[in-house]
Amino acid sequence: MGAWGAIIMSFFGAVFASTTLRFQFHRAGISFTSPFLIFAGIAGVAAWAIRQPGRGISTSERASRVIMWSSIAENACLWTALEFHSCSAGYRIEHGAEYDYPRFIRAC
């Protein structure tokens, strides 16, 4: 992933974790900001690693392909989950059913 990936992923992880803490668990104060404190630690170590001389840790060609395809698969699965959720929510609202599945899932 690399140091830049660690900074980016830890930032968005902190955003999602603090959003969950705030809206799902109704937390505020230090528990709400603790994911950002963890992000600051990870970002500090990553920034230190970026400034080190040399090439750093490099992946092989095969490992790079694995990372690429796993990222593509992750995005495809997230898109599919989002589409399933939006279709399912729209169907439930339209037909007044609280926990019913969309037509294309019931047909399978």
OpenMM code with the backbone's topology and positions (N, CA, C; nanometers):
from openmm import Vec3, app, unit

residues = "MET GLY ALA TRP GLY ALA ILE ILE MET SER PHE PHE GLY ALA VAL PHE ALA SER THR THR LEU ARG PHE GLN PHE HIS ARG ALA GLY ILE SER PHE THR SER PRO PHE LEU ILE PHE ALA GLY ILE ALA GLY VAL ALA ALA TRP ALA ILE ARG GLN PRO GLY ARG GLY ILE SER THR SER GLU ARG ALA SER ARG VAL ILE MET TRP SER SER ILE ALA GLU ASN ALA CYS LEU TRP THR ALA LEU GLU PHE HIS SER CYS SER ALA GLY TYR ARG ILE GLU HIS GLY ALA GLU TYR ASP TYR PRO ARG PHE ILE ARG ALA CYS".split()
positions = [
    Vec3(0.0839, -0.1176, 0.0000),
    Vec3(0.0000, 0.0000, 0.0000),
    Vec3(0.0884, 0.1240, 0.0000),
    Vec3(0.1903, 0.1268, 0.0769),
    Vec3(0.2789, 0.2409, 0.0798),
    Vec3(0.2378, 0.3429, 0.1844),
    Vec3(0.3264, 0.4380, 0.2068),
    Vec3(0.3018, 0.5370, 0.3111),
    Vec3(0.1892, 0.6325, 0.2740),
    Vec3(0.1817, 0.6710, 0.1462),
    Vec3(0.0718, 0.7602, 0.1057),
    Vec3(-0.0624, 0.6898, 0.1190),
    Vec3(-0.0675, 0.5641, 0.0844),
    Vec3(-0.1908, 0.4878, 0.1020),
    Vec3(-0.2291, 0.4764, 0.2478),
    Vec3(-0.1298, 0.4614, 0.3360),
    Vec3(-0.1580, 0.4551, 0.4798),
    Vec3(-0.2180, 0.5851, 0.5296),
    Vec3(-0.1683, 0.6967, 0.4802),
    Vec3(-0.2230, 0.8267, 0.5214),
    Vec3(-0.3670, 0.8409, 0.4732),
    Vec3(-0.3909, 0.8098, 0.3475),
    Vec3(-0.5253, 0.8254, 0.2906),
    Vec3(-0.6249, 0.7303, 0.3569),
    Vec3(-0.5873, 0.6033, 0.3681),
    Vec3(-0.6789, 0.5046, 0.4269),
    Vec3(-0.7064, 0.5329, 0.5736),
    Vec3(-0.6054, 0.5741, 0.6483),
    Vec3(-0.6286, 0.6019, 0.7902),
    Vec3(-0.7141, 0.7264, 0.8080),
    Vec3(-0.7012, 0.8253, 0.7191),
    Vec3(-0.7874, 0.9430, 0.7295),
    Vec3(-0.9335, 0.9061, 0.7078),
    Vec3(-0.9612, 0.8331, 0.5999),
    Vec3(-1.1003, 0.7967, 0.5742),
    Vec3(-1.1524, 0.6984, 0.6784),
    Vec3(-1.0668, 0.6126, 0.7307),
    Vec3(-1.1070, 0.5266, 0.8409),
    Vec3(-1.1453, 0.6070, 0.9628),
    Vec3(-1.0703, 0.7134, 0.9914),
    Vec3(-1.1031, 0.8006, 1.1045),
    Vec3(-1.2350, 0.8741, 1.0815),
    Vec3(-1.2581, 0.9185, 0.9588),
    Vec3(-1.3851, 0.9860, 0.9283),
    Vec3(-1.5027, 0.8912, 0.9476),
    Vec3(-1.4926, 0.7705, 0.8940),
    Vec3(-1.6030, 0.6749, 0.9064),
    Vec3(-1.6221, 0.6308, 1.0516),
    Vec3(-1.5134, 0.6090, 1.1242),
    Vec3(-1.5243, 0.5672, 1.2640),
    Vec3(-1.5867, 0.6768, 1.3495),
    Vec3(-1.5448, 0.8018, 1.3300),
    Vec3(-1.6026, 0.9096, 1.4103),
    Vec3(-1.7477, 0.9359, 1.3723),
    Vec3(-1.7813, 0.9209, 1.2448),
    Vec3(-1.9213, 0.9356, 1.2034),
    Vec3(-2.0070, 0.8271, 1.2674),
    Vec3(-1.9562, 0.7050, 1.2717),
    Vec3(-2.0297, 0.5965, 1.3367),
    Vec3(-2.0440, 0.6229, 1.4858),
    Vec3(-1.9361, 0.6679, 1.5497),
    Vec3(-1.9435, 0.6978, 1.6919),
    Vec3(-2.0451, 0.8077, 1.7202),
    Vec3(-2.0529, 0.9061, 1.6332),
    Vec3(-2.1428, 1.0193, 1.6576),
    Vec3(-2.2885, 0.9836, 1.6317),
    Vec3(-2.3175, 0.9244, 1.5174),
    Vec3(-2.4572, 0.9048, 1.4788),
    Vec3(-2.5148, 0.7703, 1.5234),
    Vec3(-2.4326, 0.6674, 1.5350),
    Vec3(-2.4845, 0.5370, 1.5755),
    Vec3(-2.4826, 0.5205, 1.7274),
    Vec3(-2.3735, 0.5651, 1.7897),
    Vec3(-2.3577, 0.5450, 1.9334),
    Vec3(-2.3759, 0.6724, 2.0141),
    Vec3(-2.4015, 0.7854, 1.9484),
    Vec3(-2.4294, 0.9145, 2.0123),
    Vec3(-2.3173, 0.9542, 2.1091),
    Vec3(-2.1935, 0.9396, 2.0632),
    Vec3(-2.0773, 0.9768, 2.1444),
    Vec3(-2.0320, 1.1163, 2.1064),
    Vec3(-1.9697, 1.1823, 2.2016),
    Vec3(-1.9139, 1.3147, 2.1782),
    Vec3(-1.7846, 1.3249, 2.2595),
    Vec3(-1.7146, 1.4344, 2.2452),
    Vec3(-1.5939, 1.4570, 2.3237),
    Vec3(-1.4759, 1.3765, 2.2735),
    Vec3(-1.3969, 1.3244, 2.3694),
    Vec3(-1.2723, 1.2569, 2.3347),
    Vec3(-1.2970, 1.1257, 2.2602),
    Vec3(-1.4056, 1.0572, 2.2923),
    Vec3(-1.4319, 0.9326, 2.2191),
    Vec3(-1.4681, 0.9609, 2.0736),
    Vec3(-1.5265, 1.0767, 2.0483),
    Vec3(-1.5592, 1.1168, 1.9113),
    Vec3(-1.4327, 1.1534, 1.8329),
    Vec3(-1.3358, 1.2111, 1.9009),
    Vec3(-1.2135, 1.2550, 1.8324),
    Vec3(-1.1015, 1.1520, 1.8384),
    Vec3(-1.1184, 1.0447, 1.9133),
    Vec3(-1.0106, 0.9462, 1.9256),
    Vec3(-0.9679, 0.8846, 1.7920),
    Vec3(-1.0592, 0.8586, 1.6959),
    Vec3(-1.0100, 0.8082, 1.5662),
    Vec3(-0.9138, 0.9045, 1.4971),
    Vec3(-0.9333, 1.0345, 1.5162),
    Vec3(-0.8430, 1.1314, 1.4539),
    Vec3(-0.7089, 1.1367, 1.5255),
    Vec3(-0.7081, 1.1071, 1.6544),
    Vec3(-0.5805, 1.0984, 1.7251),
    Vec3(-0.5009, 0.9777, 1.6752),
    Vec3(-0.5689, 0.8669, 1.6519),
    Vec3(-0.5032, 0.7491, 1.5962),
    Vec3(-0.4539, 0.7797, 1.4545),
    Vec3(-0.5364, 0.8512, 1.3764),
    Vec3(-0.4948, 0.8913, 1.2411),
    Vec3(-0.3694, 0.9773, 1.2467),
    Vec3(-0.3629, 1.0691, 1.3425),
    Vec3(-0.2448, 1.1554, 1.3531),
    Vec3(-0.1192, 1.0723, 1.3799),
    Vec3(-0.1324, 0.9678, 1.4620),
    Vec3(-0.0180, 0.8807, 1.4871),
    Vec3(0.0247, 0.8048, 1.3628),
    Vec3(-0.0726, 0.7484, 1.2918),
    Vec3(-0.0407, 0.6748, 1.1691),
    Vec3(0.0185, 0.7680, 1.0643),
    Vec3(-0.0387, 0.8870, 1.0505),
    Vec3(0.0119, 0.9841, 0.9524),
    Vec3(0.1527, 1.0289, 0.9882),
    Vec3(0.1812, 1.0436, 1.1165),
    Vec3(0.3163, 1.0818, 1.1583),
    Vec3(0.4196, 0.9773, 1.1217),
    Vec3(0.3886, 0.8511, 1.1476),
    Vec3(0.4804, 0.7425, 1.1128),
    Vec3(0.4947, 0.7313, 0.9605),
    Vec3(0.3833, 0.7473, 0.8874),
    Vec3(0.3894, 0.7405, 0.7413),
    Vec3(0.4707, 0.8560, 0.6845),
    Vec3(0.4532, 0.9760, 0.7412),
    Vec3(0.5317, 1.0902, 0.6941),
    Vec3(0.6811, 1.0676, 0.7206),
    Vec3(0.7120, 1.0067, 0.8340),
    Vec3(0.8515, 0.9736, 0.8629),
    Vec3(0.9040, 0.8737, 0.7607),
    Vec3(0.8226, 0.7737, 0.7261),
    Vec3(0.8655, 0.6721, 0.6293),
    Vec3(0.8848, 0.7326, 0.4901),
    Vec3(0.8029, 0.8306, 0.4542),
    Vec3(0.8162, 0.8948, 0.3228),
    Vec3(0.9489, 0.9688, 0.3130),
    Vec3(0.9933, 1.0265, 0.4222),
    Vec3(1.1157, 1.1071, 0.4204),
    Vec3(1.2438, 1.0237, 0.4287),
    Vec3(1.2336, 0.8942, 0.4459),
    Vec3(1.3526, 0.8091, 0.4550),
    Vec3(1.4199, 0.7992, 0.3179),
    Vec3(1.5517, 0.7971, 0.3145),
    Vec3(1.6207, 0.7841, 0.1862),
    Vec3(1.6063, 0.6425, 0.1306),
    Vec3(1.6206, 0.6312, 0.0003),
    Vec3(1.6139, 0.5011, -0.0654),
    Vec3(1.4789, 0.4780, -0.1305),
    Vec3(1.4645, 0.3580, -0.1873),
    Vec3(1.3410, 0.3234, -0.2579),
    Vec3(1.2302, 0.2799, -0.1649),
    Vec3(1.2658, 0.2342, -0.0485),
    Vec3(1.1649, 0.1844, 0.0430),
    Vec3(1.1263, 0.0416, 0.0083),
    Vec3(1.0116, -0.0001, 0.0526),
    Vec3(0.9649, -0.1359, 0.0253),
    Vec3(0.8904, -0.1336, -0.1074),
    Vec3(0.9387, -0.2131, -0.2015),
    Vec3(0.8720, -0.2196, -0.3305),
    Vec3(0.8151, -0.3602, -0.3497),
    Vec3(0.7030, -0.3665, -0.4165),
    Vec3(0.6372, -0.4945, -0.4394),
    Vec3(0.6810, -0.5527, -0.5740),
    Vec3(0.6676, -0.6832, -0.5861),
    Vec3(0.7005, -0.7483, -0.7117),
    Vec3(0.5892, -0.7214, -0.8135),
    Vec3(0.6159, -0.7585, -0.9371),
    Vec3(0.5152, -0.7394, -1.0431),
    Vec3(0.3904, -0.8212, -1.0135),
    Vec3(0.4099, -0.9426, -0.9668),
    Vec3(0.2957, -1.0299, -0.9351),
    Vec3(0.2134, -0.9721, -0.8195),
    Vec3(0.2804, -0.9225, -0.7169),
    Vec3(0.2095, -0.8636, -0.6034),
    Vec3(0.1347, -0.7368, -0.6456),
    Vec3(0.1925, -0.6604, -0.7357),
    Vec3(0.1242, -0.5405, -0.7856),
    Vec3(-0.0049, -0.5760, -0.8584),
    Vec3(-0.0014, -0.6850, -0.9366),
    Vec3(-0.1237, -0.7301, -1.0052),
    Vec3(-0.2283, -0.7774, -0.9059),
    Vec3(-0.1855, -0.8468, -0.8010),
    Vec3(-0.2796, -0.8926, -0.6973),
    Vec3(-0.3449, -0.7733, -0.6300),
    Vec3(-0.2671, -0.6726, -0.5975),
    Vec3(-0.3221, -0.5519, -0.5346),
    Vec3(-0.4200, -0.4825, -0.6282),
    Vec3(-0.3851, -0.4730, -0.7561),
    Vec3(-0.4745, -0.4084, -0.8518),
    Vec3(-0.6072, -0.4825, -0.8625),
    Vec3(-0.6029, -0.6148, -0.8799),
    Vec3(-0.7272, -0.6907, -0.8967),
    Vec3(-0.8087, -0.6954, -0.7685),
    Vec3(-0.7441, -0.6980, -0.6534),
    Vec3(-0.8208, -0.6963, -0.5292),
    Vec3(-0.8886, -0.5614, -0.5092),
    Vec3(-0.8244, -0.4535, -0.5511),
    Vec3(-0.8878, -0.3218, -0.5434),
    Vec3(-1.0074, -0.3120, -0.6376),
    Vec3(-0.9931, -0.3671, -0.7573),
    Vec3(-1.1045, -0.3676, -0.8523),
    Vec3(-1.2200, -0.4498, -0.7967),
    Vec3(-1.1903, -0.5660, -0.7401),
    Vec3(-1.2959, -0.6509, -0.6826),
    Vec3(-1.3626, -0.5833, -0.5635),
    Vec3(-1.2854, -0.5147, -0.4817),
    Vec3(-1.3431, -0.4435, -0.3673),
    Vec3(-1.4395, -0.3357, -0.4144),
    Vec3(-1.4002, -0.2594, -0.5142),
    Vec3(-1.4880, -0.1540, -0.5651),
    Vec3(-1.6131, -0.2124, -0.6294),
    Vec3(-1.5983, -0.3226, -0.7013),
    Vec3(-1.7155, -0.3865, -0.7625),
    Vec3(-1.8129, -0.4356, -0.6556),
    Vec3(-1.7592, -0.4936, -0.5490),
    Vec3(-1.8462, -0.5417, -0.4412),
    Vec3(-1.9138, -0.4264, -0.3678),
    Vec3(-1.8432, -0.3180, -0.3458),
    Vec3(-1.9054, -0.2019, -0.2809),
    Vec3(-2.0154, -0.1432, -0.3682),
    Vec3(-1.9912, -0.1363, -0.4991),
    Vec3(-2.0940, -0.0849, -0.5901),
    Vec3(-2.2159, -0.1769, -0.5904),
    Vec3(-2.1927, -0.3085, -0.5928),
    Vec3(-2.3030, -0.4037, -0.5909),
    Vec3(-2.3832, -0.3921, -0.4616),
    Vec3(-2.3151, -0.3790, -0.3496),
    Vec3(-2.3854, -0.3639, -0.2213),
    Vec3(-2.4669, -0.2358, -0.2182),
    Vec3(-2.4130, -0.1291, -0.2731),
    Vec3(-2.4866, -0.0031, -0.2773),
    Vec3(-2.6090, -0.0139, -0.3666),
    Vec3(-2.5938, -0.0773, -0.4819),
    Vec3(-2.7077, -0.0964, -0.5708),
    Vec3(-2.8139, -0.1853, -0.5069),
    Vec3(-2.7719, -0.2915, -0.4407),
    Vec3(-2.8676, -0.3805, -0.3750),
    Vec3(-2.9432, -0.3057, -0.2664),
    Vec3(-2.8719, -0.2256, -0.1886),
    Vec3(-2.9362, -0.1517, -0.0803),
    Vec3(-3.0345, -0.0487, -0.1348),
    Vec3(-2.9954, 0.0232, -0.2381),
    Vec3(-3.0850, 0.1257, -0.2917),
    Vec3(-3.2077, 0.0628, -0.3567),
    Vec3(-3.1902, -0.0488, -0.4277),
    Vec3(-3.3052, -0.1184, -0.4872),
    Vec3(-3.3955, -0.1732, -0.3784),
    Vec3(-3.3361, -0.2315, -0.2779),
    Vec3(-3.4131, -0.2916, -0.1695),
    Vec3(-3.4897, -0.1850, -0.0926),
    Vec3(-3.4259, -0.0724, -0.0631),
    Vec3(-3.4922, 0.0338, 0.0121),
    Vec3(-3.6059, 0.0945, -0.0697),
    Vec3(-3.5830, 0.1161, -0.1999),
    Vec3(-3.6879, 0.1717, -0.2851),
    Vec3(-3.8076, 0.0801, -0.2959),
    Vec3(-3.7836, -0.0489, -0.3067),
    Vec3(-3.8932, -0.1454, -0.3170),
    Vec3(-3.9739, -0.1480, -0.1875),
    Vec3(-3.9063, -0.1465, -0.0751),
    Vec3(-3.9762, -0.1503, 0.0537),
    Vec3(-4.0615, -0.0263, 0.0737),
    Vec3(-4.0085, 0.0882, 0.0370),
    Vec3(-4.0847, 0.2126, 0.0545),
    Vec3(-4.2043, 0.2140, -0.0395),
    Vec3(-4.1823, 0.1698, -0.1635),
    Vec3(-4.2883, 0.1727, -0.2638),
    Vec3(-4.4043, 0.0808, -0.2269),
    Vec3(-4.3769, -0.0360, -0.1727),
    Vec3(-4.4807, -0.1339, -0.1454),
    Vec3(-4.5217, -0.1408, 0.0016),
    Vec3(-4.4645, -0.0580, 0.0844),
    Vec3(-4.5031, -0.0539, 0.2242),
    Vec3(-4.4569, -0.1731, 0.3055),
    Vec3(-4.3726, -0.2572, 0.2497),
    Vec3(-4.3223, -0.3724, 0.3230),
    Vec3(-4.1960, -0.3311, 0.3975),
    Vec3(-4.1897, -0.3658, 0.5234),
    Vec3(-4.0764, -0.3201, 0.6025),
    Vec3(-3.9491, -0.3997, 0.5761),
    Vec3(-3.9582, -0.5307, 0.5621),
    Vec3(-3.8396, -0.6138, 0.5413),
    Vec3(-3.8592, -0.7092, 0.4241),
    Vec3(-3.9020, -0.6609, 0.3124),
    Vec3(-3.9229, -0.7458, 0.1962),
    Vec3(-3.8052, -0.7299, 0.1003),
    Vec3(-3.7816, -0.8303, 0.0185),
    Vec3(-3.6742, -0.8258, -0.0774),
    Vec3(-3.7255, -0.7743, -0.2117),
    Vec3(-3.6362, -0.7160, -0.2941),
    Vec3(-3.6777, -0.6717, -0.4257),
    Vec3(-3.7198, -0.7891, -0.5149),
    Vec3(-3.7929, -0.7588, -0.6186),
    Vec3(-3.8464, -0.8621, -0.7071),
    Vec3(-3.7388, -0.9505, -0.7674),
    Vec3(-3.6258, -0.8906, -0.8106),
    Vec3(-3.5243, -0.9708, -0.8781),
    Vec3(-3.4570, -1.0682, -0.7826),
    Vec3(-3.4590, -1.0431, -0.6533),
    Vec3(-3.4011, -1.1375, -0.5565),
    Vec3(-3.5024, -1.2475, -0.5246),
    Vec3(-3.6299, -1.2115, -0.5120),
    Vec3(-3.7325, -1.3126, -0.4828),
    Vec3(-3.7478, -1.4090, -0.5995),
    Vec3(-3.7204, -1.3639, -0.7216),
    Vec3(-3.7367, -1.4495, -0.8395),
    Vec3(-3.6268, -1.5546, -0.8477),
    Vec3(-3.5136, -1.5312, -0.7824),
    Vec3(-3.4004, -1.6257, -0.7912),
    Vec3(-3.4231, -1.7510, -0.7148),
] * unit.nanometer
topology = app.Topology()
chain = topology.addChain("A")
for resn in residues:
    res = topology.addResidue(resn, chain)
    for name in ("N", "CA", "C"):
        topology.addAtom(name, app.Element.getBySymbol(name[0]), res)
